[in-house]
Amino acid sequence: MEKGFVLINCELGAEDYIIEELKLIPQVKNAHVTFGAYDVIAEIQAKNSQEFDQTVSQKIRALSQVMSTMTLKATTE
C-alpha cells in the first residue's frame, strides 16, 4: 500500500473545480482547500508505487487548471 499527499497550485478561483475533479479519482481519499503556499491538498492511497505514481502524473497533474504540484510520499509499516 502506498500513501501520500499531493500539494496543488491551481489557477486563481479554480479550487472548487479541482476538489470536485479530485473526488472522481478513486485513489484520492480526501481533498481540502488550503491557505498558504498551496491551494489544495489531496490524500492519495494506492495499491502500489506504480499506481500511486500514475495517479499523480496522469490523473492529478493532467487536470486542467492545475499549475504545479508537490508530492509527499508517506512511509507505511
TISE-93470 format. One record per atom (N, C-alpha, C): residue number from 1; residue in one letter; chain; atom name; x, z, y. Coordinates in Angstrom, 3 decimals. Atoms other than C-alpha are relative to their C-alpha. Example, Ala and Ser with C-alpha at 12.3 -4.5 7.8 and 13.67 -1.06 7.14 Angstrom:
BEGIN
+-----+--------+--------+-------+----------+----------+----------+
: num : residu : chaine : atome :       px :       pz :       py :
+-----+--------+--------+-------+----------+----------+----------+
:   1 :      a :      A :     N :    0.890 :    0.000 :   -1.190 :
:   1 :      a :      A :    CA :   12.300 :    7.800 :   -4.500 :
:   1 :      a :      A :     C :    0.900 :    0.000 :    1.200 :
:   2 :      s :      A :     N :   -0.820 :   -0.060 :   -1.190 :
:   2 :      s :      A :    CA :   13.670 :    7.140 :   -1.060 :
:   2 :      s :      A :     C :   -0.770 :    0.730 :    1.090 :
+-----+--------+--------+-------+----------+----------+----------+
//
This chain:
BEGIN
+-----+--------+--------+-------+----------+----------+----------+
: num : residu : chaine : atome :       px :       pz :       py :
+-----+--------+--------+-------+----------+----------+----------+
:   1 :      m :      A :     N :    0.850 :    0.000 :   -1.178 :
:   1 :      m :      A :    CA :    0.000 :    0.000 :    0.000 :
:   1 :      m :      A :     C :    0.894 :    0.000 :    1.238 :
:   2 :      e :      A :     N :   -0.717 :    0.076 :   -1.280 :
:   2 :      e :      A :    CA :    1.315 :   -0.947 :    3.448 :
:   2 :      e :      A :     C :   -0.950 :    0.429 :    1.113 :
:   3 :      k :      A :     N :    0.787 :   -0.458 :   -1.145 :
:   3 :      k :      A :    CA :    0.067 :    0.805 :    6.574 :
:   3 :      k :      A :     C :    0.838 :   -0.133 :    1.253 :
:   4 :      g :      A :     N :   -0.709 :    0.071 :   -1.262 :
:   4 :      g :      A :    CA :    0.940 :    0.455 :   10.224 :
:   4 :      g :      A :     C :   -0.947 :   -0.216 :    1.157 :
:   5 :      f :      A :     N :    0.761 :    0.175 :   -1.226 :
:   5 :      f :      A :    CA :   -0.174 :   -0.178 :   13.756 :
:   5 :      f :      A :     C :    0.517 :   -1.230 :    0.736 :
:   6 :      v :      A :     N :   -0.379 :    1.139 :   -0.826 :
:   6 :      v :      A :    CA :   -0.190 :   -3.245 :   15.974 :
:   6 :      v :      A :     C :   -0.459 :    0.311 :    1.419 :
:   7 :      l :      A :     N :    0.284 :   -0.199 :   -1.418 :
:   7 :      l :      A :    CA :    0.026 :   -2.708 :   19.724 :
:   7 :      l :      A :     C :   -0.142 :   -1.379 :    0.621 :
:   8 :      i :      A :     N :    0.342 :    1.344 :   -0.465 :
:   8 :      i :      A :    CA :   -1.539 :   -5.653 :   21.532 :
:   8 :      i :      A :     C :   -0.133 :   -0.032 :    1.514 :
:   9 :      n :      A :     N :    0.243 :    0.343 :   -1.398 :
:   9 :      n :      A :    CA :   -1.278 :   -7.011 :   25.059 :
:   9 :      n :      A :     C :   -0.884 :   -1.235 :    0.003 :
:  10 :      c :      A :     N :    0.910 :    1.142 :   -0.055 :
:  10 :      c :      A :    CA :   -4.134 :   -9.336 :   25.904 :
:  10 :      c :      A :     C :   -0.221 :   -0.411 :    1.455 :
:  11 :      e :      A :     N :    0.321 :    0.471 :   -1.345 :
:  11 :      e :      A :    CA :   -5.351 :  -11.325 :   28.860 :
:  11 :      e :      A :     C :   -0.928 :    1.001 :    0.684 :
:  12 :      l :      A :     N :    0.790 :   -0.928 :   -0.794 :
:  12 :      l :      A :    CA :   -6.992 :   -9.343 :   31.636 :
:  12 :      l :      A :     C :   -1.485 :   -0.132 :   -0.325 :
:  13 :      g :      A :     N :    1.432 :   -0.013 :    0.276 :
:  13 :      g :      A :    CA :  -10.533 :   -8.356 :   30.683 :
:  13 :      g :      A :     C :   -0.387 :   -0.411 :   -1.409 :
:  14 :      a :      A :     N :    0.306 :    0.486 :    1.349 :
:  14 :      a :      A :    CA :  -10.255 :   -9.540 :   27.053 :
:  14 :      a :      A :     C :   -0.032 :    1.112 :   -1.053 :
:  15 :      e :      A :     N :   -0.095 :   -1.106 :    0.953 :
:  15 :      e :      A :    CA :  -10.072 :   -6.079 :   25.462 :
:  15 :      e :      A :     C :   -1.200 :    0.058 :   -0.953 :
:  16 :      d :      A :     N :    1.190 :   -0.082 :    0.853 :
:  16 :      d :      A :    CA :  -13.669 :   -6.028 :   24.177 :
:  16 :      d :      A :     C :   -0.066 :   -1.175 :   -0.975 :
:  17 :      y :      A :     N :   -0.047 :    1.175 :    0.876 :
:  17 :      y :      A :    CA :  -13.321 :   -9.555 :   22.785 :
:  17 :      y :      A :     C :    0.986 :    0.226 :   -1.140 :
:  18 :      i :      A :     N :   -1.026 :   -0.243 :    1.010 :
:  18 :      i :      A :    CA :  -10.122 :   -8.581 :   20.946 :
:  18 :      i :      A :     C :   -0.491 :    1.032 :   -1.015 :
:  19 :      i :      A :     N :    0.541 :   -1.030 :    0.908 :
:  19 :      i :      A :    CA :  -11.753 :   -5.441 :   19.493 :
:  19 :      i :      A :     C :   -1.019 :   -0.611 :   -0.955 :
:  20 :      e :      A :     N :    1.025 :    0.619 :    0.855 :
:  20 :      e :      A :    CA :  -14.711 :   -7.476 :   18.205 :
:  20 :      e :      A :     C :    0.622 :   -0.941 :   -1.033 :
:  21 :      e :      A :     N :   -0.680 :    0.904 :    0.936 :
:  21 :      e :      A :    CA :  -12.409 :  -10.071 :   16.624 :
:  21 :      e :      A :     C :    0.773 :    0.791 :   -1.054 :
:  22 :      l :      A :     N :   -0.739 :   -0.832 :    0.950 :
:  22 :      l :      A :    CA :  -10.263 :   -7.361 :   15.014 :
:  22 :      l :      A :     C :   -0.922 :    0.594 :   -1.053 :
:  23 :      k :      A :     N :    0.968 :   -0.563 :    0.948 :
:  23 :      k :      A :    CA :  -13.374 :   -5.861 :   13.401 :
:  23 :      k :      A :     C :   -0.331 :   -0.966 :   -1.129 :
:  24 :      l :      A :     N :    0.289 :    1.014 :    1.012 :
:  24 :      l :      A :    CA :  -13.779 :   -9.130 :   11.463 :
:  24 :      l :      A :     C :    1.123 :   -0.160 :   -1.022 :
:  25 :      i :      A :     N :   -1.156 :    0.104 :    0.891 :
:  25 :      i :      A :    CA :  -10.359 :   -8.768 :    9.787 :
:  25 :      i :      A :     C :   -0.044 :    1.186 :   -0.964 :
:  26 :      p :      A :     N :    0.161 :   -1.102 :    0.960 :
:  26 :      p :      A :    CA :  -10.705 :   -6.737 :    6.557 :
:  26 :      p :      A :     C :    1.140 :    1.018 :   -0.013 :
:  27 :      q :      A :     N :   -1.144 :   -0.903 :    0.030 :
:  27 :      q :      A :    CA :   -7.208 :   -5.231 :    6.801 :
:  27 :      q :      A :     C :    0.069 :    0.914 :    1.225 :
:  28 :      v :      A :     N :    0.027 :   -0.853 :   -1.199 :
:  28 :      v :      A :    CA :   -7.946 :   -3.740 :   10.248 :
:  28 :      v :      A :     C :   -0.991 :    1.134 :   -0.251 :
:  29 :      k :      A :     N :    0.836 :   -1.170 :    0.301 :
:  29 :      k :      A :    CA :   -9.243 :   -0.225 :    9.617 :
:  29 :      k :      A :     C :   -0.572 :    0.645 :    1.247 :
:  30 :      n :      A :     N :    0.453 :   -0.548 :   -1.275 :
:  30 :      n :      A :    CA :   -9.552 :    0.908 :   13.253 :
:  30 :      n :      A :     C :    0.625 :   -0.804 :    1.125 :
:  31 :      a :      A :     N :   -0.546 :    0.662 :   -1.187 :
:  31 :      a :      A :    CA :   -9.068 :   -0.618 :   16.684 :
:  31 :      a :      A :     C :   -0.556 :    0.706 :    1.235 :
:  32 :      h :      A :     N :    0.397 :   -0.736 :   -1.201 :
:  32 :      h :      A :    CA :   -9.142 :    1.058 :   20.090 :
:  32 :      h :      A :     C :    0.625 :   -0.618 :    1.241 :
:  33 :      v :      A :     N :   -0.543 :    0.375 :   -1.303 :
:  33 :      v :      A :    CA :   -8.702 :    0.093 :   23.724 :
:  33 :      v :      A :     C :    0.866 :    1.168 :    0.463 :
:  34 :      t :      A :     N :   -0.904 :   -1.037 :   -0.481 :
:  34 :      t :      A :    CA :   -5.765 :    1.987 :   25.243 :
:  34 :      t :      A :     C :    0.317 :   -0.232 :    1.471 :
:  35 :      f :      A :     N :   -0.459 :    0.123 :   -1.374 :
:  35 :      f :      A :    CA :   -4.424 :    2.632 :   28.708 :
:  35 :      f :      A :     C :    1.500 :    0.245 :    0.006 :
:  36 :      g :      A :     N :   -1.448 :   -0.128 :   -0.031 :
:  36 :      g :      A :    CA :   -0.741 :    2.157 :   29.411 :
:  36 :      g :      A :     C :    0.654 :   -1.358 :   -0.189 :
:  37 :      a :      A :     N :   -0.782 :    1.231 :    0.166 :
:  37 :      a :      A :    CA :    1.804 :   -0.434 :   28.349 :
:  37 :      a :      A :     C :   -0.715 :   -1.038 :   -0.867 :
:  38 :      y :      A :     N :    0.738 :    0.919 :    0.873 :
:  38 :      y :      A :    CA :   -0.543 :   -1.953 :   25.719 :
:  38 :      y :      A :     C :   -1.491 :    0.162 :    0.236 :
:  39 :      d :      A :     N :    1.444 :    0.012 :   -0.261 :
:  39 :      d :      A :    CA :   -4.233 :   -2.847 :   25.884 :
:  39 :      d :      A :     C :   -0.837 :    0.464 :   -1.180 :
:  40 :      v :      A :     N :    0.757 :   -0.292 :    1.218 :
:  40 :      v :      A :    CA :   -5.365 :   -2.405 :   22.271 :
:  40 :      v :      A :     C :    0.975 :    0.466 :   -1.070 :
:  41 :      i :      A :     N :   -0.768 :   -0.388 :    1.181 :
:  41 :      i :      A :    CA :   -4.067 :   -0.609 :   19.182 :
:  41 :      i :      A :     C :   -0.881 :   -0.217 :   -1.223 :
:  42 :      a :      A :     N :    0.726 :    0.255 :    1.244 :
:  42 :      a :      A :    CA :   -5.087 :   -1.683 :   15.678 :
:  42 :      a :      A :     C :    0.739 :    0.663 :   -1.149 :
:  43 :      e :      A :     N :   -0.564 :   -0.604 :    1.206 :
:  43 :      e :      A :    CA :   -4.530 :    0.271 :   12.475 :
:  43 :      e :      A :     C :   -0.199 :   -0.978 :   -1.151 :
:  44 :      i :      A :     N :    0.028 :    0.996 :    1.070 :
:  44 :      i :      A :    CA :   -3.666 :   -2.017 :    9.554 :
:  44 :      i :      A :     C :    0.278 :    0.689 :   -1.333 :
:  45 :      q :      A :     N :   -0.257 :   -0.455 :    1.360 :
:  45 :      q :      A :    CA :   -3.877 :   -1.294 :    5.839 :
:  45 :      q :      A :     C :   -0.097 :   -1.214 :   -0.909 :
:  46 :      a :      A :     N :   -0.044 :    1.183 :    0.863 :
:  46 :      a :      A :    CA :   -2.861 :   -3.969 :    3.329 :
:  46 :      a :      A :     C :    0.511 :    0.383 :   -1.383 :
:  47 :      k :      A :     N :   -0.407 :   -0.270 :    1.377 :
:  47 :      k :      A :    CA :   -2.215 :   -4.176 :   -0.416 :
:  47 :      k :      A :     C :    1.517 :    0.013 :   -0.173 :
:  48 :      n :      A :     N :   -1.453 :    0.113 :    0.149 :
:  48 :      n :      A :    CA :    1.431 :   -5.140 :    0.014 :
:  48 :      n :      A :     C :    0.604 :   -0.501 :    1.309 :
:  49 :      s :      A :     N :   -0.712 :    0.399 :   -1.212 :
:  49 :      s :      A :    CA :    4.065 :   -6.128 :    2.554 :
:  49 :      s :      A :     C :   -0.348 :   -1.423 :    0.424 :
:  50 :      q :      A :     N :    0.330 :    1.388 :   -0.324 :
:  50 :      q :      A :    CA :    3.248 :   -9.833 :    2.333 :
:  50 :      q :      A :     C :   -1.369 :   -0.102 :    0.675 :
:  51 :      e :      A :     N :    1.329 :    0.024 :   -0.606 :
:  51 :      e :      A :    CA :   -0.448 :   -9.259 :    3.080 :
:  51 :      e :      A :     C :    0.025 :    0.621 :    1.391 :
:  52 :      f :      A :     N :   -0.137 :   -0.641 :   -1.306 :
:  52 :      f :      A :    CA :    0.476 :   -6.920 :    5.938 :
:  52 :      f :      A :     C :    0.574 :   -0.985 :    1.011 :
:  53 :      d :      A :     N :   -0.663 :    0.937 :   -0.911 :
:  53 :      d :      A :    CA :    2.827 :   -9.474 :    7.484 :
:  53 :      d :      A :     C :   -0.891 :   -1.189 :    0.342 :
:  54 :      q :      A :     N :    0.903 :    1.125 :   -0.256 :
:  54 :      q :      A :    CA :    0.297 :  -12.302 :    7.106 :
:  54 :      q :      A :     C :   -1.150 :    0.406 :    0.913 :
:  55 :      t :      A :     N :    1.081 :   -0.487 :   -0.865 :
:  55 :      t :      A :    CA :   -2.418 :  -10.206 :    8.721 :
:  55 :      t :      A :     C :    0.457 :    0.023 :    1.453 :
:  56 :      v :      A :     N :   -0.518 :   -0.079 :   -1.366 :
:  56 :      v :      A :    CA :   -0.241 :   -9.596 :   11.756 :
:  56 :      v :      A :     C :    0.289 :   -1.386 :    0.554 :
:  57 :      s :      A :     N :   -0.468 :    1.282 :   -0.550 :
:  57 :      s :      A :    CA :    1.271 :  -13.054 :   12.122 :
:  57 :      s :      A :     C :   -1.062 :   -1.091 :    0.015 :
:  58 :      q :      A :     N :    0.949 :    1.116 :    0.100 :
:  58 :      q :      A :    CA :   -1.579 :  -15.321 :   11.018 :
:  58 :      q :      A :     C :   -1.408 :    0.338 :    0.466 :
:  59 :      k :      A :     N :    1.359 :   -0.368 :   -0.423 :
:  59 :      k :      A :    CA :   -4.676 :  -13.339 :   11.970 :
:  59 :      k :      A :     C :   -0.026 :    0.640 :    1.381 :
:  60 :      i :      A :     N :    0.048 :   -0.710 :   -1.282 :
:  60 :      i :      A :    CA :   -3.924 :  -10.968 :   14.845 :
:  60 :      i :      A :     C :    0.697 :   -0.784 :    1.101 :
:  61 :      r :      A :     N :   -0.732 :    0.745 :   -1.042 :
:  61 :      r :      A :    CA :   -1.267 :  -12.915 :   16.753 :
:  61 :      r :      A :     C :   -0.640 :   -1.348 :    0.304 :
:  62 :      a :      A :     N :    0.644 :    1.303 :   -0.202 :
:  62 :      a :      A :    CA :   -3.324 :  -16.089 :   16.317 :
:  62 :      a :      A :     C :   -1.281 :    0.087 :    0.827 :
:  63 :      l :      A :     N :    1.230 :   -0.128 :   -0.791 :
:  63 :      l :      A :    CA :   -6.321 :  -14.665 :   18.193 :
:  63 :      l :      A :     C :    0.224 :   -0.524 :    1.410 :
:  64 :      s :      A :     N :   -0.114 :    0.460 :   -1.383 :
:  64 :      s :      A :    CA :   -6.974 :  -16.386 :   21.470 :
:  64 :      s :      A :     C :   -0.044 :    1.224 :    0.910 :
:  65 :      q :      A :     N :   -0.098 :   -1.034 :   -1.025 :
:  65 :      q :      A :    CA :   -6.237 :  -14.186 :   24.488 :
:  65 :      q :      A :     C :    0.964 :    1.129 :   -0.357 :
:  66 :      v :      A :     N :   -1.079 :   -0.934 :    0.306 :
:  66 :      v :      A :    CA :   -3.534 :  -12.191 :   22.641 :
:  66 :      v :      A :     C :    1.268 :   -0.564 :    0.622 :
:  67 :      m :      A :     N :   -1.210 :    0.462 :   -0.674 :
:  67 :      m :      A :    CA :   -0.415 :  -12.424 :   24.781 :
:  67 :      m :      A :     C :    1.266 :    0.436 :   -0.731 :
:  68 :      s :      A :     N :   -1.166 :   -0.487 :    0.739 :
:  68 :      s :      A :    CA :    2.036 :  -10.269 :   22.805 :
:  68 :      s :      A :     C :   -0.411 :    1.178 :   -0.874 :
:  69 :      t :      A :     N :    0.257 :   -1.130 :    0.887 :
:  69 :      t :      A :    CA :    2.204 :   -7.661 :   20.047 :
:  69 :      t :      A :     C :    1.300 :    0.739 :   -0.299 :
:  70 :      m :      A :     N :   -1.105 :   -0.771 :    0.561 :
:  70 :      m :      A :    CA :    4.454 :   -4.904 :   18.764 :
:  70 :      m :      A :     C :   -0.548 :    0.644 :   -1.269 :
:  71 :      t :      A :     N :    0.448 :   -0.512 :    1.284 :
:  71 :      t :      A :    CA :    4.157 :   -3.956 :   15.102 :
:  71 :      t :      A :     C :    0.826 :    1.216 :   -0.385 :
:  72 :      l :      A :     N :   -0.642 :   -1.224 :    0.446 :
:  72 :      l :      A :    CA :    4.919 :   -0.468 :   13.841 :
:  72 :      l :      A :     C :   -0.466 :    0.271 :   -1.432 :
:  73 :      k :      A :     N :    0.331 :   -0.291 :    1.400 :
:  73 :      k :      A :    CA :    5.001 :   -0.153 :   10.046 :
:  73 :      k :      A :     C :    0.248 :    1.470 :   -0.267 :
:  74 :      a :      A :     N :   -0.137 :   -1.416 :    0.353 :
:  74 :      a :      A :    CA :    4.450 :    3.349 :    8.724 :
:  74 :      a :      A :     C :    0.481 :    0.109 :   -1.447 :
:  75 :      t :      A :     N :   -0.441 :   -0.212 :    1.372 :
:  75 :      t :      A :    CA :    6.210 :    4.653 :    5.655 :
:  75 :      t :      A :     C :   -1.076 :    0.772 :   -0.736 :
:  76 :      t :      A :     N :    0.970 :   -0.703 :    0.837 :
:  76 :      t :      A :    CA :    3.995 :    5.798 :    2.817 :
:  76 :      t :      A :     C :    0.715 :    0.573 :   -1.212 :
:  77 :      e :      A :     N :   -0.613 :   -0.634 :    1.170 :
:  77 :      e :      A :    CA :    4.843 :    8.115 :   -0.029 :
:  77 :      e :      A :     C :   -1.017 :    0.191 :   -1.088 :
+-----+--------+--------+-------+----------+----------+----------+
//
